[in-house]
Amino acid sequence: LRVSCCAGATKDMGKMLGGEEEKDPDAQKKEEERQEALRQQEEERKAKHARMEAEREKVRQQIRDKYGLKKKEEKEAEEKAALEQPCEGSLTRPKKAIPAGCGDEEEEEEESILDTVLKYLPGPLQDMFKK
């Protein structure tokens, strides 16, 4: 039992020490077959994943149809189109593009709030703010 164990080890030791390696005449052919098998497995795996993803996309589309949702790409395309659409006949930007706090109405509201606050302040403080 020990003899067979050591016989393989001494053969490998001879290779490590610089001895001649045994050449396998079919090594090239075996390697090509192995590579081809790996390629075939990879193609099968990709085909399987493509089928699974197609099924998932079908289910996603059913959900989108049921709830009236849109794909992310469709939503982004619509938003981009809305931003790029020029306002016909207008030299200024549309009203909805004016940020909050820029209108005349809101300034009047701020003044009325200031007046309301002044009413509740003691007399000497009211005089300071009025000046």
LINSULKA-V876917 format. One record per backbone hydrogen bond with DSSP energy under -0.5 kcal/mol. CO is the residue of the C=O (numbers start at 1). NH is the residue of the N-H. E is the energy in kcal/mol with one decimal. If there is no record, write none. Layout:
BEGIN
[[CO:NH:E] [CO:NH:E]]
END
This chain:
BEGIN
[[1:5:-1.2] [2:6:-2.2] [3:7:-1.9] [4:8:-1.2] [5:9:-1.1] [6:10:-2.5] [7:11:-1.6] [8:12:-1.9] [9:13:-2.2] [10:14:-2.0] [11:15:-1.3] [12:16:-2.0] [13:17:-2.0] [14:19:-2.9] [15:18:-1.4] [23:25:-0.7] [24:27:-1.6] [26:30:-2.7] [27:31:-2.5] [28:32:-2.1] [29:33:-2.1] [30:34:-2.4] [31:35:-2.5] [32:36:-2.4] [33:37:-2.3] [34:38:-2.3] [35:39:-2.4] [36:40:-2.4] [37:41:-2.4] [38:42:-2.3] [39:43:-2.3] [40:44:-2.4] [41:45:-2.4] [42:46:-2.4] [43:47:-2.4] [44:48:-2.3] [45:49:-2.4] [46:50:-2.3] [47:51:-2.2] [48:52:-2.4] [49:53:-2.6] [50:54:-2.1] [51:55:-2.2] [52:56:-2.3] [53:57:-2.6] [54:58:-1.9] [55:59:-2.0] [56:60:-2.7] [57:61:-2.5] [58:62:-2.0] [59:63:-2.1] [60:64:-2.7] [61:65:-2.7] [62:66:-2.4] [63:67:-2.3] [64:68:-1.2] [64:69:-1.8] [71:75:-2.4] [72:76:-2.4] [73:77:-2.3] [74:78:-2.2] [75:79:-2.2] [76:80:-2.3] [77:81:-2.2] [78:82:-2.2] [79:83:-1.9] [80:84:-2.1] [81:85:-1.3] [86:88:-0.8] [87:90:-1.1] [94:97:-1.5] [95:98:-1.8] [97:99:-0.5] [99:102:-1.2] [103:107:-0.8] [104:108:-1.5] [105:109:-1.6] [106:110:-1.8] [107:111:-1.9] [108:112:-2.1] [109:113:-2.1] [110:114:-2.2] [111:115:-2.5] [112:116:-2.1] [113:117:-2.2] [114:118:-2.4] [115:119:-1.6] [116:120:-0.7] [117:120:-0.9] [118:121:-1.0] [122:126:-2.0] [123:127:-2.0] [124:128:-1.6] [125:129:-2.0] [126:130:-2.1] [127:131:-1.3]]
END
